[in-house]
Amino acid sequence: MLSKKIVSTRNEEDCSMDSYLKEVKDTLDQLENIDFSIPHELVVIMKLNSFSTHYNIFVKTLTSKDFLPMLEELEPQLLNEKFQIQLDVDKEISTNVLAIQDSM
């Protein structure tokens, strides 16, 4: 069932953001082709809630506003957030490696 798929699709850590967003869009397109529409606010909320805890601040910032962005507007924001999270992870790894090397 496509409606279950859109609800259960989660952004897994090992899945690229592009692949995840494409999967969501493809499912929404399939639903639209059979004249089944989901309000955009609901889709955005479901998608925002499908991310790991790394995205908590981003999600809270968006959901605290008076309006939610359209899914198309959300995509570049999500890609940027994914990039920022990866930078933070890389920085933390580098810091840990340097600390280990210094302790040797």
C-alpha positions in Angstrom: 0.0 0.0 0.0 1.4 3.4 -1.0 -0.2 5.3 1.8 1.6 3.0 4.3 4.8 3.4 2.4 4.8 7.2 2.7 4.1 6.9 6.5 6.7 4.2 7.1 9.6 5.5 4.9 12.4 6.6 7.2 15.7 8.2 6.5 18.2 5.6 7.5 21.7 6.8 8.4 23.3 4.8 5.6 20.9 6.1 3.0 21.8 9.2 1.0 19.5 12.2 1.5 19.0 12.4 -2.3 17.8 8.8 -2.4 15.5 9.3 0.5 13.9 12.5 -1.0 13.5 10.8 -4.4 11.8 7.8 -2.8 9.4 10.2 -1.0 8.7 12.2 -4.1 8.2 9.0 -6.2 5.7 7.6 -3.6 3.8 10.9 -3.5 3.7 11.0 -7.3 2.3 7.5 -7.4 -0.4 8.4 -4.9 -1.3 11.5 -6.9 -1.6 9.3 -10.0 -4.4 7.3 -8.3 -6.0 10.6 -7.1 -5.0 10.1 -3.5 -3.6 13.2 -2.0 -2.1 13.9 1.4 -2.1 17.5 2.7 1.4 18.9 2.3 1.6 19.8 6.0 1.1 16.2 7.0 3.7 15.0 4.5 6.2 17.5 5.8 5.6 16.6 9.4 5.8 12.8 8.7 9.1 13.3 6.8 10.6 15.6 9.5 9.7 13.0 12.1 11.4 10.3 10.1 14.9 11.7 10.7 17.4 10.6 13.4 18.1 12.6 16.5 20.9 14.5 14.7 18.1 16.5 13.1 16.2 17.4 16.3 17.2 21.1 16.4 16.4 21.5 12.7 13.1 19.8 13.1 12.1 21.8 16.2 13.0 25.0 14.4 10.8 24.3 11.4 7.9 22.9 13.3 7.8 25.9 15.8 7.1 28.3 12.9 3.5 29.4 12.0 3.8 27.6 8.7 5.6 24.6 7.2 7.5 24.8 4.0 6.4 22.9 1.0 8.2 19.7 0.4 10.1 21.2 -2.6 11.3 24.1 -0.4 12.3 21.6 2.4 14.6 19.5 0.1 17.5 22.0 -0.2 17.2 22.8 3.5 17.5 19.1 4.3 20.4 18.6 2.0 22.2 21.5 3.7 21.4 20.2 7.1 22.8 16.8 6.2 26.0 18.5 4.9 26.3 20.5 8.2 25.7 17.3 10.3 28.4 15.5 8.3 30.8 18.4 8.9 30.2 18.2 12.6 30.7 14.4 12.6 34.0 14.7 10.6 35.2 17.5 13.0 34.4 15.3 16.0 36.2 12.3 14.5 39.3 14.5 13.7 39.3 15.8 17.2 39.1 12.3 18.7 41.9 11.1 16.4 44.2 14.0 17.4 43.4 13.4 21.1 44.4 9.7 20.7 47.6 10.6 18.9 48.5 13.1 21.5 48.0 10.6 24.3 50.4 8.1 22.7 
